[in-house]
Amino acid sequence: MPSSATGTAAIRAAEARRDDPLFVDPWAANLSGTGGGNWLDDRAQSPALQVIAIRSRYFDDVLPRAVTEDRVTQVVLLAAGYDTRAFRLPFPPTSRVFELDDADTLRRKEDVLRTAGAEPACERRAVPADLCGAWAEALVGAGFDASVPSCWVLEGILFYLPQETVTAVLDRVSDLAATGSLLGFDIVNGTTLTHPLTRPWIEMQARLGAPWLGTMDDPAAELGPRGWDVTVVQVGEEPANHGRWPYPVPPRDLQGVPRNWFVTARRE
Ligand SMILES: C[S@@+](CC[C@H](N)C(=O)[O-])C[C@H]1O[C@@H](n2cnc3c(N)ncnc32)[C@H](O)[C@@H]1O
């Protein structure tokens, strides 16, 4: 089965073919390969997939700010997949990007990028590890320094993880993030798993062997006690719309509706 990483790359590749791209990823088409197109076809090219382009742009905007304005020198992409930000964002050469994913995904990424002659803007370290296992130890073993601030991105991953793993990963990130660190992730609320509007998508993902499991109803309430000052945007709200989100955006005070949160947080 084509992986979610190839599907995400296929959407990023399609972005570069638009007249109004939210970003251009020159390596996305090669990273997608044929698997990416098949992944999209399996999902009937749903308009909901626009969320991937919108969130890519959202975190593209956050990351350079972290390394310039906040002077963070370590960026950690957990479940990095075929994210090419180390190559395409203006990170200072002194910054260090850690890319953590399974060994096969990282190996194929290296092969494709090397063949394409891609050169990272900064220092880049691949960390093969499982987020359900001893990933933090692998990250520290790869040179991550928990005593200085870091910027963490978990994009397109938390809803694939069991709820207890979501909690464990965020606990571990909070342990490793020094004061002044930044965190970004996307996640759906619990209603998304059961609501009639989103249930067909949830059932399709389960049928395709990639069930959505992890949710968060109130990111500020979850992360606040872990020492994070949280900003939450839902897809479709500004600045997470760009004229691309095809559905109505539910008001924040409406109960019992599906939501897709883009979360950013600073460690106080
Ligand atoms: C939808 S892709 C997103 C990749 C990347 N963050 C992006 O936005 O392009 C999900 C990624 O999570 C990785 N992944 C899934 N479960 C994982 C786990 N338990 N540990 C590490 N990586 C995992 C997959 O290999 C895949 O690359």
The ligand as an SDF file (V2000), in Angstrom:
LIG
                    3D

 27 29  0  0  0  0  0  0  0  0999 V2000
    1.3870   11.7610    6.6610 C   0  0  0  0  0  0  0  0  0  0  0  0
    3.0910   11.3980    6.7540 S   0  0  0  0  0  0  0  0  0  0  0  0
    3.6440   13.0070    7.2410 C   0  0  0  0  0  0  0  0  0  0  0  0
    5.1020   13.1840    7.0120 C   0  0  0  0  0  0  0  0  0  0  0  0
    5.6120   14.5980    7.2560 C   0  0  0  0  0  0  0  0  0  0  0  0
    5.4540   15.0270    8.6160 N   0  0  0  0  0  0  0  0  0  0  0  0
    4.9710   15.5620    6.3090 C   0  0  0  0  0  0  0  0  0  0  0  0
    4.1340   16.3690    6.7270 O   0  0  0  0  0  0  0  0  0  0  0  0
    5.2930   15.4850    5.1220 O   0  0  0  0  0  0  0  0  0  0  0  0
    3.2220   10.4480    8.2410 C   0  0  0  0  0  0  0  0  0  0  0  0
    4.6230    9.9570    8.5510 C   0  0  0  0  0  0  0  0  0  0  0  0
    4.6150    9.3720    9.8430 O   0  0  0  0  0  0  0  0  0  0  0  0
    5.5000    8.2940    9.8500 C   0  0  0  0  0  0  0  0  0  0  0  0
    5.1280    7.4370   10.9910 N   0  0  0  0  0  0  0  0  0  0  0  0
    3.9470    6.8240   11.1970 C   0  0  0  0  0  0  0  0  0  0  0  0
    3.9730    6.1470   12.3610 N   0  0  0  0  0  0  0  0  0  0  0  0
    5.2050    6.3470   12.9070 C   0  0  0  0  0  0  0  0  0  0  0  0
    5.8510    5.8970   14.1010 C   0  0  0  0  0  0  0  0  0  0  0  0
    5.2260    5.1150   14.9720 N   0  0  0  0  0  0  0  0  0  0  0  0
    7.1180    6.3080   14.3350 N   0  0  0  0  0  0  0  0  0  0  0  0
    7.7640    7.1030   13.4470 C   0  0  0  0  0  0  0  0  0  0  0  0
    7.1990    7.5630   12.2980 N   0  0  0  0  0  0  0  0  0  0  0  0
    5.9450    7.1820   12.0310 C   0  0  0  0  0  0  0  0  0  0  0  0
    5.2880    7.6370    8.4920 C   0  0  0  0  0  0  0  0  0  0  0  0
    6.3870    6.8190    8.1210 O   0  0  0  0  0  0  0  0  0  0  0  0
    5.1410    8.8790    7.6100 C   0  0  0  0  0  0  0  0  0  0  0  0
    6.3630    9.2750    7.0820 O   0  0  0  0  0  0  0  0  0  0  0  0
  1  2  1  0
  2  3  1  0
  2 10  1  0
  3  4  1  0
  4  5  1  0
  5  6  1  0
  5  7  1  0
  7  8  2  0
  7  9  1  0
 10 11  1  0
 11 12  1  0
 11 26  1  0
 12 13  1  0
 13 14  1  0
 13 24  1  0
 14 15  1  0
 14 23  1  0
 15 16  2  0
 16 17  1  0
 17 18  1  0
 17 23  2  0
 18 19  1  0
 18 20  2  0
 20 21  1  0
 21 22  2  0
 22 23  1  0
 24 25  1  0
 24 26  1  0
 26 27  1  0
M  CHG  2   2   1   9  -1
M  END
$$$$
